[in-house]
Amino acid sequence: MKGEARKAAVAAYKERKVVGGVYAVRCAASGETWVGHWPNIETIQTRLWFTLRQGTHPRKELLEAWRRHGESQFSFEVLERLEDEPSSYTRDSDLRDLASHWRGKLKANPI
């Protein structure tokens, strides 16, 4: 990619819309659920699965369940998307509140 095409690709990347959200990780074998939030909901599953596969995820009980039951027993679900937030502070605060709501509703553990 050279010249104008590269500039256009960089500009499009910078202007992309990032959507935050609340997500759930579920273990079918144990019935456990974990709920978390992330400012870019499109990227969090890849990050979670990578840290779990590497054995470096900071949430010990999630990592232990992953090791005990295996990757095939886990699923990822977007519970809610948070679009059009004017500032990152407002978005982060709203995401924390939404995640707390979903944890209570699902009786889930935090991620």
A tleap script that builds the chain and sets N, CA, C and O, in Angstrom:
source leaprc.protein.ff14SB
mol = sequence {
  NMET LYS GLY GLU ALA ARG LYS ALA ALA VAL
  ALA ALA TYR LYS GLU ARG LYS VAL VAL GLY
  GLY VAL TYR ALA VAL ARG CYS ALA ALA SER
  GLY GLU THR TRP VAL GLY HIE TRP PRO ASN
  ILE GLU THR ILE GLN THR ARG LEU TRP PHE
  THR LEU ARG GLN GLY THR HIE PRO ARG LYS
  GLU LEU LEU GLU ALA TRP ARG ARG HIE GLY
  GLU SER GLN PHE SER PHE GLU VAL LEU GLU
  ARG LEU GLU ASP GLU PRO SER SER TYR THR
  ARG ASP SER ASP LEU ARG ASP LEU ALA SER
  HIE TRP ARG GLY LYS LEU LYS ALA ASN PRO
  CILE
}
set mol.1.N position { 0.860 -1.169 0.000 }
set mol.1.CA position { 0.000 0.000 0.000 }
set mol.1.C position { 0.906 1.231 0.000 }
set mol.1.O position { 1.773 1.378 0.861 }
set mol.2.N position { 0.691 2.107 -0.975 }
set mol.2.CA position { 1.565 3.265 -1.105 }
set mol.2.C position { 0.759 4.541 -1.255 }
set mol.2.O position { -0.409 4.526 -1.642 }
set mol.3.N position { 1.410 5.627 -0.942 }
set mol.3.CA position { 0.892 6.956 -1.207 }
set mol.3.C position { -0.503 7.233 -0.697 }
set mol.3.O position { -0.785 7.121 0.496 }
set mol.4.N position { -1.373 7.598 -1.629 }
set mol.4.CA position { -2.733 8.024 -1.291 }
set mol.4.C position { -3.568 6.904 -0.664 }
set mol.4.O position { -4.383 7.153 0.224 }
set mol.5.N position { -3.363 5.685 -1.129 }
set mol.5.CA position { -4.117 4.557 -0.570 }
set mol.5.C position { -3.776 4.363 0.906 }
set mol.5.O position { -4.654 4.090 1.725 }
set mol.6.N position { -2.496 4.506 1.234 }
set mol.6.CA position { -2.069 4.366 2.630 }
set mol.6.C position { -2.645 5.496 3.475 }
set mol.6.O position { -3.138 5.257 4.578 }
set mol.7.N position { -2.587 6.705 2.973 }
set mol.7.CA position { -3.142 7.853 3.698 }
set mol.7.C position { -4.636 7.678 3.941 }
set mol.7.O position { -5.136 7.986 5.023 }
set mol.8.N position { -5.339 7.187 2.939 }
set mol.8.CA position { -6.771 6.967 3.076 }
set mol.8.C position { -7.060 5.886 4.123 }
set mol.8.O position { -7.999 6.015 4.908 }
set mol.9.N position { -6.252 4.821 4.134 }
set mol.9.CA position { -6.437 3.742 5.105 }
set mol.9.C position { -6.173 4.244 6.522 }
set mol.9.O position { -6.917 3.899 7.441 }
set mol.10.N position { -5.148 5.037 6.716 }
set mol.10.CA position { -4.830 5.602 8.028 }
set mol.10.C position { -5.954 6.531 8.484 }
set mol.10.O position { -6.372 6.483 9.641 }
set mol.11.N position { -6.436 7.366 7.586 }
set mol.11.CA position { -7.520 8.290 7.930 }
set mol.11.C position { -8.791 7.523 8.314 }
set mol.11.O position { -9.471 7.889 9.273 }
set mol.12.N position { -9.103 6.479 7.580 }
set mol.12.CA position { -10.292 5.673 7.892 }
set mol.12.C position { -10.145 4.999 9.246 }
set mol.12.O position { -11.107 4.920 10.009 }
set mol.13.N position { -8.950 4.516 9.548 }
set mol.13.CA position { -8.693 3.876 10.844 }
set mol.13.C position { -8.895 4.875 11.981 }
set mol.13.O position { -9.512 4.547 12.995 }
set mol.14.N position { -8.389 6.065 11.818 }
set mol.14.CA position { -8.507 7.095 12.859 }
set mol.14.C position { -9.953 7.543 13.059 }
set mol.14.O position { -10.329 7.948 14.159 }
set mol.15.N position { -10.757 7.473 12.015 }
set mol.15.CA position { -12.136 7.940 12.092 }
set mol.15.C position { -13.137 6.832 12.424 }
set mol.15.O position { -14.338 7.088 12.507 }
set mol.16.N position { -12.650 5.603 12.613 }
set mol.16.CA position { -13.568 4.507 12.903 }
set mol.16.C position { -14.304 4.766 14.215 }
set mol.16.O position { -13.792 5.424 15.120 }
set mol.17.N position { -15.488 4.243 14.286 }
set mol.17.CA position { -16.309 4.419 15.467 }
set mol.17.C position { -16.035 3.270 16.433 }
set mol.17.O position { -16.205 2.101 16.087 }
set mol.18.N position { -15.611 3.613 17.642 }
set mol.18.CA position { -15.338 2.621 18.666 }
set mol.18.C position { -16.547 2.559 19.590 }
set mol.18.O position { -16.982 3.575 20.132 }
set mol.19.N position { -17.080 1.362 19.760 }
set mol.19.CA position { -18.271 1.169 20.575 }
set mol.19.C position { -17.904 0.368 21.813 }
set mol.19.O position { -17.366 -0.735 21.716 }
set mol.20.N position { -18.198 0.930 22.968 }
set mol.20.CA position { -17.971 0.230 24.220 }
set mol.20.C position { -19.124 -0.702 24.514 }
set mol.20.O position { -20.166 -0.637 23.862 }
set mol.21.N position { -18.941 -1.567 25.494 }
set mol.21.CA position { -20.040 -2.452 25.823 }
set mol.21.C position { -19.796 -3.321 27.033 }
set mol.21.O position { -18.716 -3.323 27.625 }
set mol.22.N position { -20.825 -4.052 27.377 }
set mol.22.CA position { -20.806 -4.992 28.485 }
set mol.22.C position { -20.931 -6.386 27.880 }
set mol.22.O position { -21.709 -6.596 26.949 }
set mol.23.N position { -20.174 -7.327 28.404 }
set mol.23.CA position { -20.140 -8.669 27.838 }
set mol.23.C position { -20.196 -9.720 28.947 }
set mol.23.O position { -19.925 -9.438 30.114 }
set mol.24.N position { -20.551 -10.922 28.548 }
set mol.24.CA position { -20.569 -12.054 29.471 }
set mol.24.C position { -19.717 -13.180 28.908 }
set mol.24.O position { -19.696 -13.419 27.701 }
set mol.25.N position { -19.023 -13.861 29.793 }
set mol.25.CA position { -18.312 -15.086 29.473 }
set mol.25.C position { -19.000 -16.182 30.277 }
set mol.25.O position { -19.123 -16.090 31.499 }
set mol.26.N position { -19.445 -17.213 29.578 }
set mol.26.CA position { -20.209 -18.271 30.238 }
set mol.26.C position { -19.489 -19.613 30.089 }
set mol.26.O position { -18.912 -19.922 29.047 }
set mol.27.N position { -19.544 -20.390 31.156 }
set mol.27.CA position { -19.007 -21.749 31.133 }
set mol.27.C position { -20.194 -22.704 31.155 }
set mol.27.O position { -20.925 -22.762 32.144 }
set mol.28.N position { -20.389 -23.447 30.082 }
set mol.28.CA position { -21.519 -24.370 29.980 }
set mol.28.C position { -21.381 -25.526 30.966 }
set mol.28.O position { -22.385 -26.013 31.485 }
set mol.29.N position { -20.166 -25.969 31.230 }
set mol.29.CA position { -19.945 -27.119 32.103 }
set mol.29.C position { -20.294 -26.820 33.556 }
set mol.29.O position { -20.867 -27.667 34.240 }
set mol.30.N position { -19.957 -25.632 34.030 }
set mol.30.CA position { -20.178 -25.304 35.440 }
set mol.30.C position { -21.381 -24.402 35.671 }
set mol.30.O position { -21.873 -24.292 36.793 }
set mol.31.N position { -21.855 -23.755 34.606 }
set mol.31.CA position { -22.970 -22.829 34.743 }
set mol.31.C position { -22.554 -21.460 35.252 }
set mol.31.O position { -23.407 -20.606 35.493 }
set mol.32.N position { -21.276 -21.242 35.416 }
set mol.32.CA position { -20.774 -19.949 35.903 }
set mol.32.C position { -20.812 -18.905 34.797 }
set mol.32.O position { -20.701 -19.211 33.610 }
set mol.33.N position { -20.975 -17.655 35.234 }
set mol.33.CA position { -20.978 -16.520 34.314 }
set mol.33.C position { -20.123 -15.421 34.899 }
set mol.33.O position { -20.149 -15.171 36.105 }
set mol.34.N position { -19.364 -14.766 34.039 }
set mol.34.CA position { -18.573 -13.601 34.408 }
set mol.34.C position { -18.999 -12.452 33.512 }
set mol.34.O position { -19.224 -12.640 32.316 }
set mol.35.N position { -19.108 -11.269 34.086 }
set mol.35.CA position { -19.523 -10.091 33.325 }
set mol.35.C position { -18.464 -9.013 33.462 }
set mol.35.O position { -17.942 -8.770 34.550 }
set mol.36.N position { -18.155 -8.370 32.343 }
set mol.36.CA position { -17.192 -7.283 32.338 }
set mol.36.C position { -17.599 -6.212 31.344 }
set mol.36.O position { -18.606 -6.338 30.647 }
set mol.37.N position { -16.799 -5.156 31.290 }
set mol.37.CA position { -17.039 -4.080 30.325 }
set mol.37.C position { -15.717 -3.687 29.696 }
set mol.37.O position { -14.644 -3.904 30.260 }
set mol.38.N position { -15.823 -3.097 28.502 }
set mol.38.CA position { -14.607 -2.707 27.773 }
set mol.38.C position { -14.951 -1.565 26.833 }
set mol.38.O position { -16.034 -1.557 26.248 }
set mol.39.N position { -14.042 -0.593 26.674 }
set mol.39.CA position { -14.328 0.553 25.804 }
set mol.39.C position { -14.447 0.212 24.317 }
set mol.39.O position { -15.043 0.974 23.557 }
set mol.40.N position { -13.885 -0.926 23.895 }
set mol.40.CA position { -14.019 -1.355 22.499 }
set mol.40.C position { -14.508 -2.803 22.498 }
set mol.40.O position { -13.707 -3.737 22.547 }
set mol.41.N position { -15.802 -2.975 22.443 }
set mol.41.CA position { -16.415 -4.299 22.573 }
set mol.41.C position { -15.995 -5.247 21.454 }
set mol.41.O position { -16.074 -6.465 21.616 }
set mol.42.N position { -15.552 -4.705 20.326 }
set mol.42.CA position { -15.160 -5.544 19.193 }
set mol.42.C position { -13.840 -6.277 19.423 }
set mol.42.O position { -13.557 -7.253 18.729 }
set mol.43.N position { -13.031 -5.831 20.377 }
set mol.43.CA position { -11.702 -6.417 20.556 }
set mol.43.C position { -11.544 -7.257 21.818 }
set mol.43.O position { -10.541 -7.958 21.956 }
set mol.44.N position { -12.488 -7.210 22.730 }
set mol.44.CA position { -12.265 -7.812 24.038 }
set mol.44.C position { -12.249 -9.340 24.014 }
set mol.44.O position { -11.484 -9.940 24.769 }
set mol.45.N position { -13.049 -9.986 23.190 }
set mol.45.CA position { -13.031 -11.446 23.196 }
set mol.45.C position { -11.663 -11.990 22.798 }
set mol.45.O position { -11.169 -12.937 23.410 }
set mol.46.N position { -11.063 -11.409 21.797 }
set mol.46.CA position { -9.732 -11.844 21.365 }
set mol.46.C position { -8.735 -11.691 22.505 }
set mol.46.O position { -7.916 -12.577 22.748 }
set mol.47.N position { -8.809 -10.573 23.193 }
set mol.47.CA position { -7.896 -10.324 24.314 }
set mol.47.C position { -8.131 -11.329 25.444 }
set mol.47.O position { -7.174 -11.887 25.981 }
set mol.48.N position { -9.387 -11.562 25.807 }
set mol.48.CA position { -9.704 -12.513 26.875 }
set mol.48.C position { -9.217 -13.913 26.545 }
set mol.48.O position { -8.531 -14.545 27.348 }
set mol.49.N position { -9.574 -14.396 25.355 }
set mol.49.CA position { -9.198 -15.749 24.967 }
set mol.49.C position { -7.679 -15.892 24.926 }
set mol.49.O position { -7.153 -16.940 25.301 }
set mol.50.N position { -6.975 -14.868 24.483 }
set mol.50.CA position { -5.514 -14.931 24.441 }
set mol.50.C position { -4.946 -15.090 25.844 }
set mol.50.O position { -4.099 -15.953 26.073 }
set mol.51.N position { -5.407 -14.258 26.797 }
set mol.51.CA position { -4.861 -14.341 28.164 }
set mol.51.C position { -5.254 -15.658 28.834 }
set mol.51.O position { -4.482 -16.200 29.624 }
set mol.52.N position { -6.427 -16.169 28.531 }
set mol.52.CA position { -6.822 -17.454 29.104 }
set mol.52.C position { -5.996 -18.598 28.515 }
set mol.52.O position { -5.561 -19.489 29.245 }
set mol.53.N position { -5.781 -18.577 27.216 }
set mol.53.CA position { -4.959 -19.620 26.578 }
set mol.53.C position { -3.519 -19.595 27.086 }
set mol.53.O position { -2.885 -20.640 27.235 }
set mol.54.N position { -3.014 -18.393 27.347 }
set mol.54.CA position { -1.641 -18.249 27.820 }
set mol.54.C position { -1.509 -18.513 29.323 }
set mol.54.O position { -0.401 -18.659 29.838 }
set mol.55.N position { -2.637 -18.571 30.014 }
set mol.55.CA position { -2.608 -18.779 31.460 }
set mol.55.C position { -2.227 -17.540 32.238 }
set mol.55.O position { -1.720 -17.635 33.356 }
set mol.56.N position { -2.468 -16.371 31.653 }
set mol.56.CA position { -2.058 -15.125 32.290 }
set mol.56.C position { -3.224 -14.228 32.694 }
set mol.56.O position { -3.016 -13.082 33.092 }
set mol.57.N position { -4.447 -14.739 32.593 }
set mol.57.CA position { -5.599 -13.902 32.944 }
set mol.57.C position { -5.565 -13.609 34.443 }
set mol.57.O position { -5.324 -14.517 35.238 }
set mol.58.N position { -5.805 -12.344 34.848 }
set mol.58.CA position { -5.691 -11.984 36.266 }
set mol.58.C position { -6.819 -12.513 37.152 }
set mol.58.O position { -6.639 -12.593 38.367 }
set mol.59.N position { -7.967 -12.874 36.594 }
set mol.59.CA position { -9.094 -13.365 37.398 }
set mol.59.C position { -8.894 -14.872 37.604 }
set mol.59.O position { -9.175 -15.673 36.712 }
set mol.60.N position { -8.403 -15.244 38.792 }
set mol.60.CA position { -8.001 -16.624 39.077 }
set mol.60.C position { -9.131 -17.634 38.885 }
set mol.60.O position { -8.918 -18.694 38.297 }
set mol.61.N position { -10.345 -17.309 39.382 }
set mol.61.CA position { -11.424 -18.295 39.289 }
set mol.61.C position { -11.848 -18.545 37.843 }
set mol.61.O position { -12.247 -19.659 37.505 }
set mol.62.N position { -11.771 -17.544 37.000 }
set mol.62.CA position { -12.071 -17.720 35.580 }
set mol.62.C position { -10.997 -18.585 34.918 }
set mol.62.O position { -11.307 -19.494 34.148 }
set mol.63.N position { -9.763 -18.298 35.220 }
set mol.63.CA position { -8.644 -19.063 34.658 }
set mol.63.C position { -8.699 -20.528 35.113 }
set mol.63.O position { -8.437 -21.430 34.317 }
set mol.64.N position { -9.032 -20.766 36.369 }
set mol.64.CA position { -9.131 -22.137 36.870 }
set mol.64.C position { -10.270 -22.889 36.187 }
set mol.64.O position { -10.118 -24.062 35.845 }
set mol.65.N position { -11.405 -22.228 35.986 }
set mol.65.CA position { -12.525 -22.863 35.289 }
set mol.65.C position { -12.132 -23.179 33.844 }
set mol.65.O position { -12.479 -24.239 33.322 }
set mol.66.N position { -11.415 -22.267 33.204 }
set mol.66.CA position { -10.949 -22.465 31.824 }
set mol.66.C position { -10.048 -23.704 31.748 }
set mol.66.O position { -10.188 -24.529 30.846 }
set mol.67.N position { -9.132 -23.819 32.697 }
set mol.67.CA position { -8.214 -24.960 32.710 }
set mol.67.C position { -8.959 -26.267 33.016 }
set mol.67.O position { -8.665 -27.304 32.423 }
set mol.68.N position { -9.905 -26.212 33.926 }
set mol.68.CA position { -10.633 -27.399 34.363 }
set mol.68.C position { -11.572 -27.928 33.264 }
set mol.68.O position { -11.629 -29.135 33.032 }
set mol.69.N position { -12.300 -27.039 32.594 }
set mol.69.CA position { -13.331 -27.453 31.646 }
set mol.69.C position { -12.926 -27.355 30.181 }
set mol.69.O position { -13.510 -28.028 29.332 }
set mol.70.N position { -11.939 -26.529 29.876 }
set mol.70.CA position { -11.470 -26.397 28.501 }
set mol.70.C position { -12.200 -25.313 27.717 }
set mol.70.O position { -13.337 -24.955 28.026 }
set mol.71.N position { -11.533 -24.812 26.717 }
set mol.71.CA position { -12.023 -23.698 25.901 }
set mol.71.C position { -13.379 -23.984 25.259 }
set mol.71.O position { -14.200 -23.077 25.123 }
set mol.72.N position { -13.616 -25.210 24.872 }
set mol.72.CA position { -14.856 -25.543 24.165 }
set mol.72.C position { -16.108 -25.333 25.023 }
set mol.72.O position { -17.214 -25.251 24.490 }
set mol.73.N position { -15.945 -25.247 26.323 }
set mol.73.CA position { -17.083 -25.063 27.217 }
set mol.73.C position { -17.420 -23.590 27.453 }
set mol.73.O position { -18.382 -23.280 28.155 }
set mol.74.N position { -16.637 -22.687 26.872 }
set mol.74.CA position { -16.819 -21.254 27.112 }
set mol.74.C position { -17.419 -20.549 25.908 }
set mol.74.O position { -17.129 -20.872 24.756 }
set mol.75.N position { -18.267 -19.571 26.215 }
set mol.75.CA position { -18.858 -18.752 25.161 }
set mol.75.C position { -18.772 -17.285 25.565 }
set mol.75.O position { -18.672 -16.944 26.744 }
set mol.76.N position { -18.814 -16.448 24.568 }
set mol.76.CA position { -18.732 -14.996 24.744 }
set mol.76.C position { -20.005 -14.386 24.191 }
set mol.76.O position { -20.469 -14.763 23.116 }
set mol.77.N position { -20.568 -13.440 24.930 }
set mol.77.CA position { -21.808 -12.798 24.493 }
set mol.77.C position { -21.759 -11.306 24.805 }
set mol.77.O position { -21.417 -10.912 25.920 }
set mol.78.N position { -22.094 -10.490 23.837 }
set mol.78.CA position { -22.226 -9.052 24.070 }
set mol.78.C position { -23.615 -8.827 24.656 }
set mol.78.O position { -24.623 -9.168 24.037 }
set mol.79.N position { -23.658 -8.252 25.851 }
set mol.79.CA position { -24.938 -8.015 26.520 }
set mol.79.C position { -25.542 -6.673 26.155 }
set mol.79.O position { -26.754 -6.541 25.990 }
set mol.80.N position { -24.667 -5.675 26.031 }
set mol.80.CA position { -25.169 -4.332 25.733 }
set mol.80.C position { -24.054 -3.504 25.110 }
set mol.80.O position { -22.896 -3.577 25.523 }
set mol.81.N position { -24.422 -2.724 24.119 }
set mol.81.CA position { -23.485 -1.803 23.467 }
set mol.81.C position { -23.802 -0.388 23.913 }
set mol.81.O position { -24.960 -0.026 24.120 }
set mol.82.N position { -22.752 0.400 24.055 }
set mol.82.CA position { -22.913 1.785 24.486 }
set mol.82.C position { -22.304 2.675 23.406 }
set mol.82.O position { -21.087 2.834 23.320 }
set mol.83.N position { -23.172 3.243 22.595 }
set mol.83.CA position { -22.716 4.063 21.468 }
set mol.83.C position { -22.926 5.543 21.756 }
set mol.83.O position { -23.707 5.918 22.631 }
set mol.84.N position { -22.230 6.357 21.019 }
set mol.84.CA position { -22.413 7.811 21.035 }
set mol.84.C position { -22.210 8.470 22.396 }
set mol.84.O position { -22.988 9.337 22.794 }
set mol.85.N position { -21.174 8.062 23.098 }
set mol.85.CA position { -20.837 8.733 24.352 }
set mol.85.C position { -19.928 9.922 24.047 }
set mol.85.O position { -18.949 9.771 23.316 }
set mol.86.N position { -20.231 11.088 24.587 }
set mol.86.CA position { -19.476 12.288 24.256 }
set mol.86.C position { -18.046 12.312 24.799 }
set mol.86.O position { -17.164 12.906 24.179 }
set mol.87.N position { -17.809 11.679 25.936 }
set mol.87.CA position { -16.453 11.709 26.490 }
set mol.87.C position { -16.091 10.338 27.045 }
set mol.87.O position { -16.964 9.532 27.366 }
set mol.88.N position { -14.794 10.088 27.151 }
set mol.88.CA position { -14.355 8.796 27.665 }
set mol.88.C position { -14.710 8.641 29.140 }
set mol.88.O position { -14.978 7.529 29.595 }
set mol.89.N position { -14.715 9.743 29.893 }
set mol.89.CA position { -15.085 9.668 31.317 }
set mol.89.C position { -16.536 9.226 31.460 }
set mol.89.O position { -16.835 8.340 32.260 }
set mol.90.N position { -17.430 9.825 30.705 }
set mol.90.CA position { -18.842 9.464 30.756 }
set mol.90.C position { -19.034 8.021 30.318 }
set mol.90.O position { -19.792 7.274 30.935 }
set mol.91.N position { -18.349 7.635 29.257 }
set mol.91.CA position { -18.461 6.264 28.748 }
set mol.91.C position { -17.994 5.265 29.800 }
set mol.91.O position { -18.675 4.270 30.047 }
set mol.92.N position { -16.842 5.513 30.422 }
set mol.92.CA position { -16.308 4.588 31.418 }
set mol.92.C position { -17.233 4.457 32.614 }
set mol.92.O position { -17.448 3.357 33.122 }
set mol.93.N position { -17.775 5.568 33.061 }
set mol.93.CA position { -18.703 5.559 34.187 }
set mol.93.C position { -19.973 4.793 33.829 }
set mol.93.O position { -20.453 3.982 34.620 }
set mol.94.N position { -20.512 5.045 32.656 }
set mol.94.CA position { -21.723 4.360 32.214 }
set mol.94.C position { -21.474 2.864 32.042 }
set mol.94.O position { -22.334 2.051 32.380 }
set mol.95.N position { -20.304 2.494 31.519 }
set mol.95.CA position { -19.977 1.085 31.349 }
set mol.95.C position { -19.868 0.369 32.697 }
set mol.95.O position { -20.330 -0.763 32.841 }
set mol.96.N position { -19.260 1.027 33.675 }
set mol.96.CA position { -19.173 0.436 35.020 }
set mol.96.C position { -20.568 0.199 35.597 }
set mol.96.O position { -20.844 -0.860 36.162 }
set mol.97.N position { -21.436 1.187 35.450 }
set mol.97.CA position { -22.805 1.069 35.969 }
set mol.97.C position { -23.569 -0.055 35.269 }
set mol.97.O position { -24.258 -0.840 35.921 }
set mol.98.N position { -23.446 -0.132 33.942 }
set mol.98.CA position { -24.130 -1.180 33.190 }
set mol.98.C position { -23.610 -2.572 33.563 }
set mol.98.O position { -24.388 -3.515 33.710 }
set mol.99.N position { -22.298 -2.690 33.713 }
set mol.99.CA position { -21.715 -3.978 34.092 }
set mol.99.C position { -22.211 -4.404 35.469 }
set mol.99.O position { -22.511 -5.578 35.683 }
set mol.100.N position { -22.297 -3.471 36.390 }
set mol.100.CA position { -22.805 -3.765 37.728 }
set mol.100.C position { -24.259 -4.246 37.655 }
set mol.100.O position { -24.641 -5.206 38.324 }
set mol.101.N position { -25.043 -3.575 36.847 }
set mol.101.CA position { -26.445 -3.966 36.656 }
set mol.101.C position { -26.543 -5.399 36.135 }
set mol.101.O position { -27.313 -6.200 36.665 }
set mol.102.N position { -25.769 -5.723 35.103 }
set mol.102.CA position { -25.811 -7.052 34.502 }
set mol.102.C position { -25.280 -8.123 35.448 }
set mol.102.O position { -25.779 -9.248 35.444 }
set mol.103.N position { -24.268 -7.792 36.266 }
set mol.103.CA position { -23.768 -8.765 37.235 }
set mol.103.C position { -24.870 -9.151 38.214 }
set mol.103.O position { -25.052 -10.325 38.536 }
set mol.104.N position { -25.608 -8.133 38.687 }
set mol.104.CA position { -26.707 -8.399 39.592 }
set mol.104.C position { -27.816 -9.205 38.936 }
set mol.104.O position { -28.351 -10.138 39.534 }
set mol.105.N position { -28.153 -8.850 37.728 }
set mol.105.CA position { -29.234 -9.516 36.997 }
set mol.105.C position { -28.905 -10.975 36.723 }
set mol.105.O position { -29.773 -11.840 36.843 }
set mol.106.N position { -27.659 -11.256 36.356 }
set mol.106.CA position { -27.234 -12.613 35.999 }
set mol.106.C position { -26.591 -13.374 37.157 }
set mol.106.O position { -26.227 -14.541 37.017 }
set mol.107.N position { -26.455 -12.699 38.309 }
set mol.107.CA position { -25.759 -13.301 39.452 }
set mol.107.C position { -24.382 -13.771 39.008 }
set mol.107.O position { -23.990 -14.914 39.244 }
set mol.108.N position { -23.662 -12.872 38.365 }
set mol.108.CA position { -22.388 -13.202 37.741 }
set mol.108.C position { -21.213 -12.639 38.539 }
set mol.108.O position { -21.370 -11.743 39.369 }
set mol.109.N position { -20.052 -13.184 38.266 }
set mol.109.CA position { -18.801 -12.704 38.845 }
set mol.109.C position { -18.225 -11.602 37.968 }
set mol.109.O position { -18.489 -11.572 36.766 }
set mol.110.N position { -17.446 -10.700 38.545 }
set mol.110.CA position { -16.805 -9.670 37.724 }
set mol.110.C position { -15.588 -10.207 36.989 }
set mol.110.O position { -14.950 -11.163 37.429 }
set mol.111.N position { -15.279 -9.587 35.878 }
set mol.111.CA position { -14.022 -9.895 35.163 }
set mol.111.C position { -13.106 -8.727 35.416 }
set mol.111.O position { -11.974 -8.715 34.934 }
savepdb mol mol.pdb
quit
